[in-house]
């Protein structure tokens, strides 16, 4: 099982710098986005011995996605980089959002057929992530269409627990309902209707204990990406504890090894701080 983090530039730290730090921590799986392509050479070096996933651009955050009819230049560049460098970057799959709904105010023409046509040009399997603007029946129908449109690339569903929760849907129930389709999972804590991407233990209300229990019940063995970023230094320890919680639940041996690694790193830090 692959357990890791979403990584993107944060303040003065580049994607490659953050990945190098996670590597020291023992993390061997990361999820990238197009911002990581700013320095491909540094990225390749930092990813030594790691596996990666790639989250395709989002219309709401990036202003374009693979369904945008007028984003040809950005789409072509992304497809080209993925085709040329997916092996060097150890990218095993990509994650796509369905065309965003309820964004009419952006006045950006989109097409599901255009999305499928662009996805067919990728070199790795595609998972589709549930998003709050899609109801469950519509999303299930999209998965069925994707399976027909991408017969050799369709991988299944990326289950985002927080997206279900903020939409008023029970993530535990929906993991049970979709479990046969799920191949990757996004986890983070959230507050009511806000997809806050919090570490667990920072005031969020996602029922993580019950969710992990149902994942274990169905013997989930796909990837888990922690989509969280500590916004303050006070959240750094919950950030680490969130990762340890995943290891303790699904990868007991690595959990023990990571605790030993942390103990060693802590001893080194104390030595140099004297």
Secondary structure, 3 states (H helix, E strand, C coil): CCEEEECCCECCECHHHHHHHHHHHCCCEEEECHHHHHHHHHHHHHCCCCEEEEECCCHHHHCCCCCECCCHHHHHHHHHHHHHHCCCCCEEEEEEECCCCCCHHHCCCECHHHHHHHHCCCCCEEEEECCCCCCHHHHHHHHHHHHHHCCCCEEEEEEEHHHHHHCCCCHHHHHHHHCCCEEEEEECEEECCEEEEECCCCCCCCCHHHHHHHHHHCCCCCEEEECCCCCCHHHHHHHHHHHHHHHHHHCHHHHHHHHHHHHHHHHHHHHHHC
